[in-house]
């Protein structure tokens, strides 16, 4: 309620704003592409490429080309049917212009044009057009070449006929608007990964990629489809049987493909797609897949006496240990949650996938006793380890209660009990931990020193992991539990900050911690609770002036500005070299520090990287180090 005498703005009919055309998209771009950071930027490419892929799914396209230009623009070209250019009978405008400028207009709503489509909501091209500085479209259709150009979503002129042309297809070139996006520089690796992914999911199409900025050229074609996809995901792993299991079935109008292969690791990697869209948050299709795996493998285990009738059944966690799986479903009317389509909501798809996988996997297991026995034996071993882990958890809980409060003795907790403002610093070693305790704000910052090596959980089951004192202390301090028992409502700190030395040992400890969070507590990463503290590398002082620098380039720039004469340079190799005040002012104090939020932009890339860096196989790690050695800037020898 306003205080007496305060001015209150008038609120009447004139206060209601109507955003015409695509202005709503430009006003609130995050509603349509998720964000305006690099993720949102690359979503533009995904939307344009999705239209070409829809032509592939319709059986009308075999070639797609994507080019990143030096001026920051991107071209996507395909040999599909070409966007219609004839005048729309209702609007009296070319269909192309309607597709490019009117929200929720598109052929994806017409099931005669597209039986299956990822661009369901009809906002793809309109949104890209609205958020581009300019957008140029060329269409080959009806023996002619047509062209129309747009600026910030509005046509610069009418549709033009440029002359005769052979074949059909669409060429779309757009340049993201720098007034909308935080960055307008496309990342080559991000684009390549998505195109490679699409080539696995659509074995009938050839995708050519060119980056004119550095001369890179790639051709993606994978006739083996998602079977090759699984093989690629398992490149750095020791697989239990050489050829992935491939299952294919149709249920009503839903087409279901599954590729499965087990490795000797302890983690589950399942990538799920609906109409070629990566549903990173899962959905009903993933629920159906997991239910079918658990049921089918239990049935097989009991019928072949791997599990006795009076023994506890295999759980979902047991049957997914070491699993690498790609699930691809084509759904006639997918119901996604949100425009960014991270989760499938169709209730009927659960039963369809469960029925199909149960039938086809049962047939495979009966016909292939060798792989069947191998994967069932692994699941049984996982079950035994799970029981040992349960006993270890119970022992850990009892021990914590007996020692009082259940919190680790080395934890210097904060006063506040509001998780939303509380921060937990995981600090390498007791020495740096002591400095951090002196430099922290006791009201909301907690410190947990990590003594000794963190276990590499990439190579260990849960029962062995829970025997590691440092990991037990960390799990107890965070409060959520781990694995299938993880409960985010019990999270004690909404910021968990990894603070390690800027040397090889510090990087190793940080990687071990990230492996732990990614593999065993992925919800913390997904929900944005994991951060990396970035301590300075250099302290420059001239008289009373002190400057901290986080990279060599910053140091060189500061030296020029300060004048090199009389400048004292200190190179920090560890947190212990800073006193409490310096650590507080540079690395811990909000508003002055630099924190990097840990996110997973690409699940397949993250899976592959953790497997290479932390897995059992040495050769992939050696090749990775050779390939990336030139990028190393600070190396302690």
Residue pairs with C-beta under 8 A, 6 or more apart in sequence:
2 8
19 27
21 101
21 102
21 153
21 154
22 101
22 103
22 126
22 127
22 129
22 130
22 153
22 154
23 130
23 153
24 103
25 31
25 32
25 103
25 126
25 127
25 130
25 131
25 153
26 130
26 131
26 152
26 153
26 180
29 36
29 40
29 127
29 131
29 180
30 36
30 40
31 339
32 123
32 127
32 339
33 40
33 43
33 44
33 47
33 127
33 131
33 339
33 340
34 40
34 43
34 339
34 340
36 180
36 181
36 182
37 181
37 182
37 183
38 182
38 183
38 187
38 190
39 601
40 181
41 176
41 181
41 183
41 184
41 186
42 186
42 187
42 190
42 191
42 194
43 340
44 74
44 127
44 128
44 131
44 132
44 174
44 176
45 66
45 74
45 76
45 186
45 191
45 194
46 194
47 119
47 124
47 125
47 127
47 128
48 74
48 76
48 124
48 125
48 128
48 172
48 174
49 64
49 66
49 76
49 194
49 195
49 198
50 118
50 119
50 124
50 276
50 277
51 119
51 124
51 125
51 170
52 61
52 64
52 76
52 78
52 80
52 170
53 64
53 118
53 198
53 202
53 205
53 276
54 108
54 114
54 116
54 117
54 118
54 119
55 61
55 78
55 80
55 81
56 62
56 64
56 80
56 202
56 204
56 205
57 114
57 115
57 116
57 117
57 202
57 275
57 276
57 330
58 80
58 81
58 113
58 114
58 115
58 116
60 80
60 81
61 78
61 79
61 80
61 81
61 169
61 205
62 79
62 204
62 205
62 206
63 78
63 79
63 205
63 206
63 208
64 76
64 77
64 78
64 205
64 206
64 207
64 208
65 75
65 76
65 77
65 78
65 207
65 208
65 209
65 210
66 74
66 75
66 76
66 77
66 191
66 195
66 207
66 208
66 209
66 210
67 74
67 75
67 209
67 210
67 211
67 212
68 74
68 186
68 188
68 191
68 210
68 211
68 212
68 213
69 75
69 173
69 212
69 213
70 212
70 213
71 175
72 175
72 176
72 184
72 185
72 186
73 173
73 174
73 175
74 173
74 174
74 175
74 186
75 171
75 172
75 173
76 171
76 172
76 173
77 169
77 170
77 171
77 172
78 169
78 170
79 167
79 168
79 169
80 168
80 169
80 170
81 141
81 168
81 169
82 139
82 140
82 141
82 168
82 169
82 170
83 95
83 96
83 99
83 137
83 139
83 141
83 170
84 95
84 96
84 99
84 107
84 141
85 94
85 95
85 96
85 139
85 141
85 142
85 146
85 159
86 94
86 95
87 93
87 94
87 95
88 94
88 95
88 98
91 98
94 148
94 159
96 137
96 139
96 146
96 148
96 159
97 148
97 155
97 159
98 105
99 105
99 106
99 107
99 125
99 126
100 125
100 126
100 129
100 135
100 137
100 148
100 150
100 155
101 126
101 129
101 150
101 153
101 154
101 155
102 126
103 122
103 123
103 126
104 121
104 122
104 123
105 122
105 126
106 119
106 122
106 124
106 125
107 113
107 114
108 114
108 117
108 119
108 120
108 122
109 122
111 332
115 332
116 255
116 275
116 330
116 331
116 332
117 275
118 274
118 275
118 276
118 277
118 341
120 275
120 333
120 334
120 336
121 336
121 339
123 339
125 172
126 153
128 135
128 174
129 135
129 150
129 153
129 174
130 152
130 153
131 153
131 176
131 177
131 180
131 181
132 150
132 152
132 153
132 174
132 175
132 176
132 177
133 151
133 152
133 175
133 176
133 177
133 178
134 149
134 150
134 151
134 152
134 156
134 174
134 175
135 149
135 150
135 153
135 172
135 173
135 174
135 175
136 147
136 148
136 149
136 150
136 172
136 173
136 174
137 147
137 148
137 149
137 150
137 170
137 171
137 172
137 173
138 145
138 146
138 147
138 162
138 170
138 171
138 172
139 145
139 146
139 147
139 169
139 170
139 171
140 146
140 165
140 166
140 167
140 168
140 169
140 170
141 168
143 164
143 165
143 166
144 161
144 162
144 163
144 164
144 165
145 161
145 162
145 163
145 164
145 165
146 159
146 160
146 161
146 162
147 159
147 160
147 162
148 155
148 157
148 158
148 159
148 160
149 155
149 156
149 157
150 156
152 177
175 184
176 184
177 184
178 184
188 211
188 213
188 214
188 216
189 605
190 601
190 602
191 209
191 211
192 209
192 218
193 602
193 604
193 605
195 207
195 209
195 218
195 220
196 220
197 229
197 278
197 604
198 205
198 207
198 220
198 276
199 205
199 206
199 207
199 220
199 221
199 222
200 222
200 225
200 226
200 228
200 229
200 232
200 326
201 225
201 226
201 229
201 273
201 276
201 328
202 276
203 221
203 222
203 223
203 224
203 225
205 221
206 219
206 220
206 221
207 219
207 220
207 221
208 217
208 218
208 219
208 220
209 216
209 217
209 218
209 219
209 220
210 216
210 217
211 217
222 228
222 229
224 231
225 257
225 259
226 246
226 257
226 258
226 259
226 326
226 328
227 243
227 244
227 246
227 259
229 259
229 271
229 326
230 244
230 259
230 260
230 261
230 324
230 325
230 326
231 244
231 261
233 269
233 271
233 324
233 326
233 604
233 607
233 608
234 261
234 263
234 324
235 608
235 611
235 620
236 608
236 611
236 612
236 615
236 617
236 620
236 621
237 263
237 264
237 265
237 324
237 611
237 615
237 616
237 617
238 263
238 264
238 265
238 616
238 617
239 261
239 262
239 263
239 264
240 261
240 262
240 263
240 264
240 322
240 371
240 374
240 375
240 378
241 261
241 262
241 370
241 371
241 374
241 375
243 261
244 259
244 260
244 261
245 258
245 259
245 260
245 261
245 361
245 364
245 368
245 371
246 257
246 258
246 259
247 256
247 257
247 258
247 259
247 260
247 356
247 357
247 360
247 361
247 364
248 256
248 257
248 258
248 360
249 256
249 356
249 357
249 359
249 360
250 256
250 356
251 351
251 352
251 353
251 355
251 356
252 348
252 352
253 331
253 332
254 329
254 330
254 331
254 332
254 348
254 349
254 352
254 353
255 329
255 330
256 327
256 328
256 329
256 352
256 353
256 356
256 357
257 327
257 328
257 329
258 289
258 325
258 326
258 327
258 328
258 357
258 360
259 325
259 326
260 323
260 324
260 325
260 361
261 324
261 325
262 322
262 323
262 324
262 374
262 375
262 378
263 322
263 324
264 322
264 378
264 616
265 322
265 458
265 459
265 611
265 615
265 616
266 321
266 322
266 382
266 457
266 458
266 459
266 460
266 461
266 462
267 321
267 322
267 458
267 519
268 320
268 321
268 322
268 323
268 325
269 323
269 324
269 325
269 603
269 607
270 286
270 289
270 320
270 323
270 324
270 325
270 326
270 327
271 278
271 325
271 326
271 327
271 603
271 604
272 278
272 279
272 282
272 283
272 285
272 286
272 289
272 326
272 327
272 328
273 279
273 326
273 327
273 328
273 329
274 283
274 285
274 329
274 330
274 331
274 334
274 336
274 341
274 344
275 329
275 330
275 331
275 334
276 328
277 336
277 341
278 603
279 285
279 286
279 336
279 341
279 342
279 343
279 344
280 342
280 603
281 337
281 342
281 343
282 343
282 344
283 337
283 343
283 344
283 345
283 346
283 349
284 344
284 345
284 346
284 347
284 348
284 349
284 350
284 353
285 327
285 329
285 344
285 346
285 349
285 350
285 353
286 327
286 344
287 350
288 349
288 350
288 351
288 352
288 353
288 354
288 357
289 325
289 327
289 353
289 354
289 357
290 316
290 320
291 350
291 354
292 353
292 354
292 355
292 356
292 357
292 358
292 361
293 316
293 319
293 320
293 323
293 357
293 361
294 314
294 315
294 316
294 319
295 354
295 358
296 357
296 358
296 361
296 362
296 365
297 314
297 319
297 375
297 376
297 379
298 307
298 313
298 314
298 319
299 362
300 306
300 362
300 365
300 372
300 376
301 307
301 314
301 376
301 379
301 380
302 309
304 373
304 376
306 376
306 377
306 380
307 313
307 314
307 380
312 383
314 379
314 380
314 382
314 383
315 383
315 386
316 484
317 382
317 386
317 483
317 484
318 379
318 380
318 382
318 383
318 386
319 379
319 382
321 378
321 379
321 382
321 461
322 378
322 382
327 353
329 349
329 353
331 344
331 346
331 349
333 346
334 344
334 346
335 344
335 345
335 346
336 342
336 343
336 344
336 345
337 343
337 344
337 345
364 372
365 372
366 372
382 461
385 461
385 462
385 463
386 462
386 463
388 463
389 461
389 462
389 463
389 465
389 466
392 463
392 466
392 467
393 466
393 485
396 466
396 472
396 476
397 406
400 406
400 407
400 476
403 409
406 476
407 413
407 476
407 477
408 448
408 472
408 473
408 476
408 477
410 430
410 433
410 448
410 449
410 451
410 473
411 446
411 447
411 448
411 473
411 477
412 437
412 440
412 446
412 447
412 448
413 446
414 422
414 423
414 440
414 441
414 442
414 443
414 444
414 445
414 446
415 442
415 443
415 444
416 422
416 443
416 444
418 444
419 491
419 492
419 493
419 494
420 494
421 444
421 494
422 444
422 445
422 446
422 492
422 493
422 494
422 495
423 444
423 445
423 446
423 493
423 494
423 495
423 496
423 497
424 446
424 447
424 448
424 477
424 478
424 492
424 493
424 495
424 496
424 497
425 436
425 440
425 445
425 446
425 447
425 448
425 497
425 499
425 533
425 588
426 448
426 450
426 474
426 496
426 497
426 498
426 499
426 513
427 433
427 436
427 447
427 448
427 449
427 450
427 499
427 500
427 575
428 449
428 450
428 499
428 500
428 501
428 505
428 506
428 509
428 575
429 449
429 450
429 451
429 576
430 449
430 451
431 576
432 449
432 499
432 501
432 574
432 575
432 576
433 447
433 448
433 449
433 450
434 449
435 575
435 576
435 578
435 579
435 580
435 583
436 447
436 449
436 499
436 575
436 580
436 583
436 588
437 447
438 580
439 580
439 581
439 583
439 584
439 588
440 446
440 447
440 584
440 588
441 588
441 589
445 588
446 477
446 493
448 473
448 474
448 477
450 470
450 473
450 474
450 509
451 470
452 469
452 470
453 470
453 509
453 512
454 468
454 470
454 471
454 509
454 512
454 513
454 516
455 464
455 465
455 468
455 470
455 471
455 512
456 512
456 515
456 614
457 465
457 471
457 512
457 515
457 516
457 519
457 520
458 515
458 519
458 610
458 611
458 614
458 615
459 614
459 615
459 616
462 482
462 483
462 520
465 471
465 520
466 472
471 516
474 516
475 481
475 482
477 492
478 491
478 492
478 493
478 496
478 521
478 524
479 490
479 491
479 492
480 486
480 487
480 488
480 490
480 491
480 521
480 523
480 524
481 487
481 490
482 520
482 521
483 520
486 521
486 523
488 523
488 524
488 527
491 524
491 529
493 529
494 529
495 529
495 531
495 595
496 517
496 524
496 529
496 530
496 531
497 531
497 532
497 533
497 595
498 510
498 513
498 514
498 530
498 531
498 532
498 533
499 533
499 535
499 575
499 587
499 588
500 506
500 507
500 509
500 510
500 575
501 573
501 574
501 575
501 576
502 535
502 537
502 572
502 573
502 574
502 634
503 573
503 574
503 634
503 636
504 635
504 636
506 574
510 532
511 613
511 614
512 614
514 530
514 598
515 610
515 614
517 524
517 525
517 530
517 598
518 525
518 600
518 606
518 610
519 610
524 530
525 598
525 599
525 600
526 600
528 597
528 599
530 597
530 598
531 595
531 596
531 597
531 598
532 595
532 596
532 598
533 587
533 588
533 593
533 594
533 595
534 550
534 587
534 593
534 594
534 595
534 596
535 572
535 575
535 578
535 583
535 586
535 587
536 548
536 549
536 550
536 572
536 586
536 587
537 549
537 550
537 551
537 552
537 555
537 571
537 572
537 634
538 548
538 549
538 554
538 555
538 569
538 570
538 571
538 572
539 546
539 547
539 548
539 549
539 569
539 570
539 572
539 582
540 546
540 547
540 548
540 549
540 555
540 558
540 559
540 562
540 567
540 568
540 569
540 570
541 547
541 567
541 568
541 570
542 562
542 563
542 566
542 567
542 568
543 566
545 562
547 558
547 562
548 586
549 555
549 558
550 594
551 633
552 633
555 569
559 567
559 569
570 577
572 578
573 636
575 583
575 587
578 586
578 587
585 592
586 592
586 593
587 593
587 594
600 606
611 617
611 620
612 620
612 621
612 624
613 621
613 624
615 621
